[in-house]
């Protein structure tokens, strides 16, 4: 049986770290696949073997030079510390503070060094001391962090980005100290090899004391900005986590106690006051109020909720106190399910990111080879030792595996979080990637493009009766029925403020309707398996009356003809009879949802082919398709036939998104390139589709496809920038074209470029937040 083991991995700094952790975990016997995410600092291990335990995985990660904690244990640690949950973004917040302190030290030290250098004769043995002290403080306070990490990796047989930074900065520092204290200089060697009339990107200082401090300060600035950007990238899921209160007011006898939500049990009663968030899923047992469900539905308008109705954790009680009976524990609420699905999506990766993964595994060793070759060529071959040292440090510093490692996961984290804030749950990154290439959208009819239940669309009172009289009699009978038609009648009656007597008994008439006794009256709601049978029933009722103009001034024959035409089409028709007297006819239809027409027009505007597949009658399907402007539809299909139709479309080369209710459309959803389920329940974990829409209509499908396209564009842009950056700047830093053009990247400029590359990739991903058009 397939299992997932999730670990929190600490100490990863770059894509090289990710590659090493993945390699270590894959080496454990029984592991099928591994996904490690640099942004979320988590690893997901897939195994089909029951013999794979957590401890060997933790040990494998430790052997690679990192720390791993099973996610369940991490969560338990978090629960033990109410104010400081052990989550990746809490450590990111602490890392921001640390990086800011480091940046402050670096800036102060760099200012002292540069000020000392600007004083005439400052680099003499005596006056150089302020710069020497400042450079030493910066090097040991900032550089030791990278050196210790690099040494730790080296002891485990690996190298990472920290190795490159440590090698570059300590080389620059020692050379600078040699210039300041030893009285020797490599500047002459560099100058002798300078290209006449050369144009250097920044002043070509061979190796001054400032270089190491500049490199560390620029890199620290980049790391600080990167952590801030990553913190913003996880904003959506943090907001979801913050929706649920930590405590609930539990009613115990005559007292109310504040209890941590994780200790509240199913069946407990809790009190929620106006202005408070609902802590757990449950049913209202006392009171009524308006609830802000915007996190769940995306709709800002509050909805009224009363006794017997369900409310969800994280929604906001606005107007009155309510008492709720808890139906789900904290770990199983709808909000908790949403958070888990978003986390799962962020821990997966799309196919586009696999090329970067293969490159990253060889990146740092490759850079070390290039740096060595640079030193050998400039120093041993050309005997330009100043240039050799400067170019080698620049190569070590400018190389940036971070941009490659962040290109894909930051886009996925932002996209999945953004989607969740709109009520769209993405199970894995590949679903978002596939959504970008969809050219055909297949829609189920009932509950997808339509409301999903009969709505009362027309009341036709008999001669001598009003609409309210007809509706009052119908509501009296239907209050004991569980049929969807009954709900529609009762909603309309209550909406009109009508009152009706209590029904005492109900008898189901197979193939004809129901018979109800109420206050000495016999009420029959007549329906039929066919339009002709219903029409005959109506004629039989007319035969008991002398009035020939029974409904809307029409004769029995005319009514029969109309009923046959309507009932054969897209509507359900029933007759309401009390004590043998016809009170009128009610017509019901499963109407298209309000946003369906707008959504289908938007999808067609995106150049997509729209097909509606339904098991309903062709007349009903045609009526709905004509209302919504759908040209292609097929009716009378079984679930297996829908599945086969999806398969045929894919075989024809179409990229298909299937939108259904997630239950009887499960096979078709699984067959499609992108399965999108419209969830109407509170247990979204059972949905079969790769993408789940929470209480949203078809407009959310437009959002999904727009977001998919934007996500793929962003990943491609990020990867292009990351590859192009390294492909262009590493040769420039090595001085490949310097002899002909005089263009060279000094170490300090290389550090600034490296910092900018990582930050630019993360900021590019943050722009995904604007990719869904607000409606």
C-alpha positions in Angstrom: 0.0 0.0 0.0 1.4 3.4 -1.0 2.4 5.6 1.9 3.7 9.1 2.4 6.2 10.1 5.1 6.6 13.8 5.6 9.7 15.3 7.2 10.7 18.8 8.1 14.2 19.4 7.0 16.4 22.1 8.6 19.6 23.6 7.3 18.9 23.8 3.6 20.1 27.0 1.9 20.2 26.3 -1.8 19.1 23.9 -4.6 22.3 21.9 -4.1 21.1 21.2 -0.5 17.8 20.0 -1.9 19.6 17.7 -4.4 21.7 16.2 -1.5 18.8 15.6 0.7 16.8 13.9 -2.1 19.8 11.7 -2.9 20.2 10.7 0.7 16.5 9.8 1.1 16.4 7.9 -2.1 19.3 5.7 -0.9 17.1 4.3 1.9 15.8 0.8 0.8 12.1 0.8 0.0 11.8 4.4 -1.0 10.1 4.9 -4.3 10.3 8.6 -4.8 11.2 11.8 -2.9 10.2 15.5 -3.2 12.0 18.1 -1.3 10.9 21.7 -1.3 13.4 24.5 -0.5 10.7 27.1 0.2 8.6 25.0 2.7 11.7 23.2 4.0 9.9 19.9 3.8 10.5 16.5 2.3 7.8 14.0 1.2 8.9 10.4 0.9 6.7 8.0 -1.2 7.0 4.3 -0.5 4.9 1.2 -1.2 6.8 -0.8 1.4 5.6 -1.2 5.0 9.1 -1.8 6.1 10.2 1.8 5.6 10.3 3.5 9.0 10.9 7.2 9.8 14.1 6.7 11.8 16.3 5.5 8.8 15.1 8.5 6.8 16.0 10.9 9.6 19.4 9.2 9.9 20.0 9.4 6.1 19.3 13.2 6.2 21.6 13.6 9.2 24.4 11.7 7.3 24.0 14.2 4.5 24.7 17.1 6.9 21.1 18.2 7.7 18.5 17.8 10.4 15.2 16.1 9.8 12.1 15.9 12.1 9.0 13.9 11.3 6.2 16.3 10.6 3.9 14.8 13.2 6.5 15.4 15.9 7.0 18.9 14.7 3.3 19.5 15.0 3.3 18.1 18.5 6.1 20.5 19.4 4.0 23.3 18.0 1.0 22.3 20.1 3.2 22.3 23.2 4.1 26.0 22.5 0.9 27.9 21.9 2.7 31.2 21.1 5.5 29.9 19.0 4.4 27.1 16.6 7.3 25.1 15.1 6.5 25.9 11.5 8.8 26.9 8.6 7.5 30.5 8.4 8.1 31.0 12.2 11.7 30.2 11.6 11.7 32.4 8.5 10.6 35.3 10.7 13.5 34.6 13.1 15.8 34.2 10.2 14.7 37.7 9.0 15.8 39.2 12.3 19.1 37.3 12.2 19.8 38.4 8.6 18.9 42.0 9.5 21.4 42.0 12.4 24.1 40.5 10.1 23.3 43.1 7.5 23.7 46.0 10.0 27.1 44.7 11.1 28.2 44.3 7.4 27.1 47.8 6.5 28.8 49.4 9.5 32.0 47.5 8.8 31.9 48.3 5.1 31.4 52.0 5.8 34.5 51.9 8.2 36.6 50.1 5.6 35.6 52.4 2.7 36.0 55.6 4.8 39.5 54.4 5.9 40.4 53.7 2.2 39.3 57.2 1.2 41.8 58.9 3.6 45.1 59.6 1.9 47.7 57.1 3.0 45.2 55.1 5.0 46.5 51.8 3.8 49.8 52.2 5.6 50.6 49.8 8.4 49.3 52.1 11.2 46.3 53.9 9.7 44.9 50.7 8.2 44.0 49.3 11.6 40.4 50.6 11.6 39.8 48.9 8.3 41.5 45.7 9.4 39.5 45.5 12.6 36.2 46.2 10.7 37.0 43.7 8.0 37.9 41.0 10.6 34.6 41.6 12.5 32.6 41.4 9.3 34.5 38.3 8.1 34.2 36.4 11.4 30.6 37.5 12.2 29.2 36.9 8.7 31.8 34.6 7.0 32.0 32.1 9.8 28.3 31.2 9.1 29.1 30.1 5.6 32.4 28.5 6.5 30.9 26.3 9.2 28.1 25.2 6.9 30.6 24.5 4.1 32.8 22.5 6.5 29.8 20.5 7.7 28.9 19.7 4.2 32.5 18.8 3.3 32.7 16.4 6.3 29.7 14.6 4.8 31.3 14.5 1.4 29.3 17.3 -0.2 29.5 20.8 -1.4 26.9 23.6 -1.6 26.4 27.2 -2.3 27.9 27.9 1.1 31.1 26.2 -0.1 31.4 28.7 -2.9 30.7 31.7 -0.7 33.1 30.6 2.0 35.9 29.9 -0.5 35.5 33.2 -2.2 35.2 35.4 0.8 38.0 33.8 2.9 40.3 34.0 -0.1 39.5 37.7 -0.6 39.9 38.4 3.1 43.2 36.7 3.4 44.5 38.4 0.3 43.3 41.8 1.6 45.0 41.2 4.9 48.2 40.3 3.0 47.9 43.6 1.2 47.3 45.6 4.4 49.8 43.9 6.7 52.3 42.1 4.6 53.2 44.9 2.3 52.8 42.8 -0.8 50.3 43.5 -3.5 49.0 41.8 -6.5 47.7 45.0 -8.0 50.8 45.4 -10.2 50.2 42.0 -11.8 46.7 42.9 -12.7 47.6 46.3 -14.0 50.3 44.8 -16.2 47.8 42.6 -17.9 45.2 45.2 -18.3 43.7 45.7 -21.7 44.6 49.1 -23.2 41.6 51.4 -23.0 39.6 48.6 -21.2 36.1 49.2 -20.0 35.6 47.4 -16.7 32.0 47.1 -15.3 33.1 48.5 -11.9 36.6 49.8 -10.9 39.0 46.9 -11.3 40.5 46.8 -7.9 42.5 43.6 -7.9 42.0 42.5 -4.3 41.6 45.2 -1.6 40.5 44.6 1.9 37.0 45.9 1.0 36.2 43.0 -1.3 35.4 40.3 1.3 33.3 42.8 3.3 31.4 43.9 0.2 30.8 40.3 -0.9 29.4 39.3 2.5 27.3 42.4 2.9 25.8 42.1 -0.6 25.1 38.4 -0.1 23.6 39.0 3.3 21.4 41.7 1.8 20.3 39.3 -0.9 19.6 36.6 1.7 17.5 39.1 3.8 15.5 40.1 0.8 15.1 36.5 -0.2 13.8 35.4 3.2 11.4 38.4 3.3 10.1 37.4 -0.2 9.7 33.7 0.8 7.9 34.8 3.9 5.5 36.8 1.7 5.1 33.8 -0.6 3.7 31.7 2.3 1.3 34.5 3.3 -1.8 32.8 1.9 -1.4 29.6 3.9 -0.4 31.5 7.0 -3.6 33.5 6.7 -5.5 30.2 6.5 -3.8 28.9 9.6 -4.6 32.2 11.4 -8.3 31.9 10.7 -8.9 29.3 13.4 -8.9 30.6 17.0 -6.7 28.7 19.5 -9.4 28.5 22.1 -13.1 27.7 22.2 -15.8 28.6 24.8 -17.0 25.1 25.8 -20.3 25.0 27.7 -20.1 22.6 30.7 -23.3 22.6 32.7 -24.0 26.1 33.8 -20.4 27.3 33.2 -18.5 28.3 30.1 -14.7 27.5 30.0 -12.1 28.5 27.5 -10.5 25.3 26.2 -7.7 24.8 23.5 -9.5 23.8 20.3 -7.4 20.6 20.0 -9.0 19.4 23.3 -12.6 20.0 22.3 -14.4 16.8 21.5 -17.1 15.9 19.0 -20.5 16.4 20.6 -19.3 19.3 22.9 -21.3 22.5 22.8 -19.5 25.8 22.3 -20.6 29.4 22.5 -19.5 31.9 19.9 -20.1 35.6 20.5 -20.6 38.3 17.8 -17.3 39.4 16.3 -15.6 36.1 17.1 -14.4 33.5 14.7 -16.0 30.0 14.8 -13.3 27.6 16.1 -14.6 24.3 14.9 -17.1 22.8 12.4 -20.5 22.1 13.8 -24.3 22.6 13.8 -26.1 25.5 15.3 -28.3 24.4 18.2 -29.3 27.8 19.6 -29.6 31.2 18.1 -29.3 32.7 14.6 -26.8 35.0 13.1 -25.1 36.3 10.0 -21.9 34.5 9.2 -19.0 35.9 7.1 -17.9 32.8 5.0 -15.7 34.8 2.6 -12.6 32.6 3.2 -14.6 29.6 2.2 -16.7 30.9 -0.7 -14.8 33.9 -1.8 -18.1 35.9 -1.5 -17.9 39.0 0.8 -21.7 39.1 1.5 -22.6 37.5 4.9 -25.1 34.6 4.9 -27.8 34.0 7.5 -27.5 30.8 9.5 -30.0 29.4 12.0 -30.7 26.3 14.1 -29.9 23.1 12.3 -27.5 24.7 9.8 -23.8 23.9 9.5 -21.1 26.4 10.2 -17.3 26.0 9.6 -14.1 26.8 11.5 -12.6 30.1 10.5 -15.8 31.8 9.5 -16.8 34.9 11.4 -19.9 35.3 13.5 -21.2 38.8 12.9 -24.5 39.7 14.7 -25.8 37.4 17.5 -24.5 34.8 20.0 -24.9 31.2 18.8 -24.4 27.8 20.4 -22.8 25.1 18.2 -22.6 21.4 18.7 -19.1 20.3 17.4 -19.2 17.7 14.6 -15.5 17.5 13.8 -12.3 17.6 15.8 -9.7 20.3 15.1 -7.6 18.1 12.8 -10.6 17.2 10.6 -12.4 20.5 10.1 -12.9 21.8 6.6 -10.3 24.5 7.3 -7.7 21.9 8.4 -8.4 19.8 5.3 -7.8 22.9 3.1 -4.5 23.7 4.9 -3.3 20.1 4.4 -4.3 20.1 0.7 -2.4 23.4 0.1 0.6 22.1 2.0 0.5 18.9 -0.2 0.4 21.0 -3.4 3.3 23.1 -2.3 5.4 20.0 -1.5 5.0 18.7 -5.1 6.7 19.8 -8.2 5.7 20.2 -11.9 7.4 18.5 -14.8 8.9 21.9 -15.8 11.1 21.9 -12.7 12.8 18.6 -13.4 15.4 20.0 -15.8 16.6 22.4 -13.1 16.8 19.5 -10.6 19.1 17.6 -12.9 21.3 20.7 -13.5 21.5 21.6 -9.8 23.0 18.2 -8.8 26.1 19.0 -10.8 26.1 22.8 -10.4 28.4 23.4 -7.4 31.0 20.8 -8.4 31.0 22.3 -11.9 31.5 25.8 -10.6 34.4 24.6 -8.5 36.0 23.1 -11.6 35.5 26.4 -13.5 37.0 28.4 -10.7 40.0 26.1 -10.5 40.5 26.3 -14.3 40.2 30.1 -14.1 42.9 30.3 -11.5 45.2 28.0 -13.4 44.8 29.8 -16.7 45.2 33.3 -15.4 47.9 32.4 -12.8 50.0 29.5 -14.0 49.6 30.0 -17.7 49.3 33.8 -18.1 51.1 34.6 -14.9 48.6 37.3 -14.0 48.2 36.4 -10.4 46.2 39.4 -9.4 43.7 38.7 -12.2 43.7 35.0 -11.3 42.7 35.7 -7.7 40.1 38.3 -8.6 38.5 36.2 -11.3 38.5 33.1 -9.2 36.7 34.8 -6.3 34.3 36.4 -8.7 33.4 33.0 -10.3 32.9 31.5 -6.8 30.6 34.3 -5.7 28.6 35.0 -8.9 27.5 31.4 -9.4 23.9 31.1 -8.1 22.2 27.7 -7.7 19.7 29.4 -5.5 17.9 31.0 -8.4 17.6 27.6 -10.0 16.3 26.1 -6.8 13.8 28.8 -6.1 12.4 29.2 -9.7 9.8 26.5 -9.5 8.8 26.0 -5.8 8.3 29.7 -5.1 5.9 29.9 -8.1 4.0 26.8 -6.8 3.8 28.1 -3.2 2.4 31.5 -4.4 0.0 30.0 -6.9 -1.4 27.3 -4.6 -1.8 29.8 -1.7 -3.4 32.4 -4.0 -5.8 29.7 -5.3 -6.7 28.6 -1.8 -7.7 32.2 -0.9 -10.2 32.0 -3.7 -11.7 28.7 -2.7 -9.6 26.7 -5.2 -7.7 23.7 -3.8 -4.9 22.3 -5.9 -3.8 18.8 -4.9 -0.5 18.8 -6.8 1.7 21.1 -8.9 1.2 19.0 -12.0 -2.5 19.9 -12.1 -1.6 23.6 -12.3 0.9 22.9 -15.0 -1.6 20.8 -17.0 -4.2 23.5 -16.6 -2.0 25.9 -18.6 -2.3 23.6 -21.7 -6.1 22.9 -21.6 -7.8 23.4 -24.9 -11.1 21.6 -24.2 -13.4 21.9 -21.2 -15.9 19.2 -20.6 -18.8 20.1 -18.3 -21.3 17.9 -16.4 -24.7 19.4 -16.4 -26.5 18.8 -13.2 -24.9 20.6 -10.3 -22.1 21.9 -12.5 -23.7 24.3 -15.0 -27.1 24.1 -13.3 -28.1 24.7 -9.7 -28.4 21.0 -9.1 -31.9 20.9 -7.7 -35.4 21.7 -9.0 -36.4 25.3 -8.7 -40.0 26.5 -8.7 -40.2 28.5 -11.9 -44.0 28.9 -12.5 -47.3 28.7 -10.6 -50.4 28.3 -12.7 -53.5 28.6 -10.4 -56.8 27.0 -11.4 -59.8 29.1 -12.1 -61.0 30.9 -8.9 -57.7 30.5 -7.0 -54.6 32.7 -6.5 -50.9 31.9 -6.6 -50.7 32.2 -2.8 -53.6 29.8 -2.3 -52.1 27.3 -4.7 -48.7 27.6 -3.0 -50.2 27.3 0.5 -51.9 24.0 -0.3 -48.8 22.6 -2.0 -46.6 23.6 1.0 -49.0 21.9 3.4 -48.6 18.6 1.6 -44.9 18.9 0.9 -43.8 19.6 4.4 -43.6 15.9 5.1 -41.8 15.0 1.9 -38.0 14.7 1.4 -38.2 15.1 -2.4 -36.2 18.0 -3.9 -39.4 19.4 -5.3 -40.7 19.7 -1.7 -37.8 21.9 -0.7 -38.4 24.2 -3.6 -42.1 24.6 -2.7 -41.3 25.2 1.0 -38.6 27.8 0.2 -41.0 29.8 -2.0 -43.8 29.6 0.5 -41.6 30.8 3.4 -40.1 33.4 1.1 -43.6 34.9 0.6 -44.3 34.7 4.3 -47.1 32.2 3.9 -48.3 30.1 6.9 -49.8 26.6 6.5 -51.4 24.0 8.7 -49.5 21.0 9.9 -49.9 17.8 7.8 -50.8 14.7 9.9 -50.0 11.8 7.5 -48.4 11.2 4.1 -48.9 8.4 1.6 -46.7 7.9 -1.4 -48.6 7.0 -4.6 -46.1 5.1 -6.8 -45.8 6.8 -10.2 -48.5 9.4 -9.2 -47.2 11.5 -6.3 -48.2 11.9 -2.7 -51.5 12.0 -0.7 -51.6 14.0 2.6 -54.2 14.5 5.3 -54.4 17.9 7.0 -57.2 19.5 9.0 -59.8 17.3 7.5 -58.6 17.9 3.9 -57.1 15.4 1.5 -54.3 16.9 -0.6 -52.8 15.1 -3.6 -49.7 16.3 -5.4 -50.0 14.6 -8.7 -47.0 13.7 -10.8 -46.3 10.9 -13.3 -43.6 8.9 -15.0 -44.7 10.4 -18.3 -46.2 13.6 -19.6 -49.2 11.8 -21.1 -50.0 10.1 -17.8 -49.9 13.4 -15.9 -52.1 15.0 -18.6 -54.6 12.1 -18.3 -54.7 12.6 -14.5 -55.5 16.2 -15.0 -58.3 15.5 -17.5 -59.6 13.0 -14.9 -59.6 15.8 -12.3 -61.4 18.2 -14.7 -64.0 15.5 -15.4 -65.1 15.9 -11.8 -65.9 19.6 -12.4 -68.5 21.4 -14.4 -66.2 24.4 -15.1 -64.6 23.8 -18.6 -61.9 26.5 -18.1 -59.8 25.0 -15.3 -56.4 26.6 -15.5 -55.7 30.2 -16.8 -58.9 30.1 -18.8 -57.8 27.1 -20.8 -59.9 23.9 -21.4 -58.8 20.5 -20.1 -57.7 19.5 -23.6 -55.6 22.6 -24.0 -54.0 22.1 -20.6 -53.3 18.5 -21.5 -51.5 19.6 -24.6 -49.5 22.3 -22.8 -48.5 19.9 -20.0 -47.4 17.3 -22.5 -45.2 19.8 -24.3 -43.6 21.2 -21.1 -43.1 17.9 -19.3 -41.5 16.4 -22.4 -39.1 19.3 -22.4 -36.8 20.4 -19.6 -39.4 20.9 -16.8 -41.0 18.9 -14.1 -44.8 19.4 -13.8 -47.1 18.5 -10.9 -50.7 19.2 -10.2 -52.1 20.3 -6.8 -55.5 18.8 -5.9 -57.4 19.3 -2.6 -60.6 17.3 -1.9 -60.9 16.5 -5.6 -60.6 20.2 -6.6 -57.7 21.3 -8.9 -55.9 24.2 -7.3 -53.4 24.5 -10.1 -50.2 23.4 -11.7 -46.5 23.9 -10.5 -43.6 23.8 -12.9 -40.0 23.1 -11.8 -36.7 23.2 -13.6 -33.0 22.7 -12.7 -32.0 26.2 -13.8 -28.5 27.2 -15.0 -26.5 28.7 -12.1 -26.3 32.5 -12.1 -22.6 32.7 -13.0 -22.7 29.8 -15.6 -23.4 32.0 -18.6 -20.6 34.5 -17.7 -18.2 31.7 -17.0 -18.9 29.8 -20.3 -18.5 33.1 -22.2 -15.2 33.7 -20.5 -13.9 30.2 -21.3 -15.0 30.6 -24.9 -13.2 33.9 -25.0 -10.0 32.1 -23.9 -10.2 30.1 -27.1 -11.4 26.9 -25.4 -13.8 24.3 -26.8 -16.8 23.7 -24.4 -18.6 20.3 -24.4 -21.4 19.4 -22.0 -21.9 15.7 -21.2 -25.0 14.6 -19.2 -27.0 11.6 -18.3 -30.2 13.6 -18.6 -32.7 13.6 -21.5 -31.7 15.2 -24.8 -34.6 17.7 -24.6 -33.4 18.9 -21.1 -29.7 19.0 -22.2 -30.6 21.0 -25.4 -32.6 23.5 -23.4 -29.7 24.2 -21.0 -27.2 24.3 -23.8 -29.2 26.8 -25.8 -29.6 29.1 -22.7 -25.8 29.0 -22.1 -24.5 29.2 -25.7 -23.0 25.7 -25.6 -22.8 24.3 -29.1 -21.5 20.8 -28.3 -23.4 18.5 -26.0 -24.2 14.9 -25.6 -27.1 13.5 -23.5 -28.2 10.2 -22.1 -24.6 9.1 -21.1 -23.7 6.8 -18.3 -20.6 7.5 -16.1 -18.6 4.9 -18.1 -19.7 6.5 -21.4 -18.5 9.9 -20.1 -15.2 8.3 -19.2 -14.9 6.8 -22.7 -15.7 10.2 -24.3 -12.9 11.9 -22.3 -10.5 9.1 -23.4 -11.4 9.6 -27.0 -10.8 13.4 -26.8 -7.4 12.8 -25.3 -6.5 10.2 -28.0 -7.4 12.8 -30.6 -4.7 15.1 -29.1 -6.9 17.4 -27.0 -5.8 18.5 -23.5 -9.0 18.0 -21.5 -10.3 19.6 -18.3 -13.3 17.8 -16.9 -15.6 19.7 -14.5 -18.0 17.6 -12.4 -19.5 16.9 -9.0 -16.6 14.6 -7.9 -18.9 11.6 -7.1 -20.6 10.0 -10.1 -18.1 11.8 -12.4 -15.1 10.3 -10.6 -14.0 8.1 -13.5 -14.2 10.9 -16.0 -12.4 13.3 -13.6 -9.6 10.8 -13.2 -9.3 10.2 -17.0 -9.0 13.9 -17.8 -5.7 15.8 -18.0 -7.1 18.1 -15.3 -10.0 16.9 -13.1 -11.9 19.8 -11.4 -14.6 18.9 -8.9 -17.2 21.3 -7.5 -17.4 20.4 -3.9 -20.7 21.0 -2.1 -19.8 19.1 1.1 -17.6 19.5 4.1 -15.3 16.6 3.4 -13.2 17.7 0.5 -10.5 15.1 1.3 -12.8 12.5 -0.4 -13.0 14.4 -3.7 -11.4 12.4 -6.5 -10.3 15.4 -8.6 -6.8 17.0 -8.7 -8.4 20.4 -8.2 -11.4 21.0 -5.9 -13.6 24.1 -5.9 -15.1 24.9 -2.5 -18.7 26.1 -2.8 -17.8 27.9 -6.0 -19.4 27.9 -9.5 -18.0 27.8 -12.9 -16.3 31.2 -12.6 -13.7 29.5 -10.4 -12.9 27.2 -13.4 -11.9 30.4 -15.3 -9.7 31.3 -12.4 -8.0 27.9 -12.4 -7.1 28.0 -16.1 -5.9 31.6 -15.8 -3.8 30.8 -12.8 -2.4 27.7 -14.5 -1.3 29.7 -17.6 0.2 32.4 -15.4 2.0 29.8 -13.2 3.7 28.1 -16.2 4.7 31.5 -17.7 6.2 32.5 -14.4 8.1 29.2 -14.0 9.4 29.4 -17.5 10.5 33.0 -17.0 12.2 32.1 -13.7 14.1 29.2 -15.2 15.1 31.2 -18.2 16.5 34.0 -16.0 18.2 31.5 -13.7 19.9 29.6 -16.6 20.7 32.8 -18.5 22.1 34.5 -15.5 24.6 31.8 -14.8 25.4 31.1 -18.4 26.3 34.8 -19.0 27.9 35.9 -15.8 30.1 33.0 -14.9 32.1 33.3 -18.1 32.3 37.1 -17.6 33.5 36.7 -14.1 36.1 34.2 -15.3 37.4 36.9 -17.6 36.8 34.9 -20.8 36.3 38.0 -23.0 38.5 40.3 -20.9 41.5 40.2 -23.3 39.4 41.4 -26.2 36.9 43.7 -24.6 38.3 44.7 -21.2 35.0 43.7 -19.6 35.4 42.0 -16.2 33.1 41.5 -13.2 34.9 42.3 -9.9 34.1 40.2 -6.9 32.0 42.8 -5.2 29.8 43.3 -8.3 29.6 39.5 -8.6 28.2 39.3 -5.1 25.6 42.0 -5.8 24.6 40.2 -9.0 24.2 36.9 -7.2 22.0 38.5 -4.5 19.9 40.2 -7.1 19.3 36.9 -9.0 17.7 35.1 -6.1 15.6 38.0 -5.1 14.4 38.7 -8.6 13.2 35.1 -9.0 11.1 35.2 -5.8 9.7 38.7 -6.6 8.7 37.4 -10.1 6.7 34.6 -8.4 5.0 37.0 -6.0 3.5 38.7 -9.1 1.3 35.6 -9.5 -0.9 37.1 -6.9 -2.2 39.4 -9.6 -2.9 36.8 -12.2 -6.5 36.1 -11.3 -8.9 38.8 -12.4 -11.0 39.9 -9.4 -14.8 39.7 -10.0 
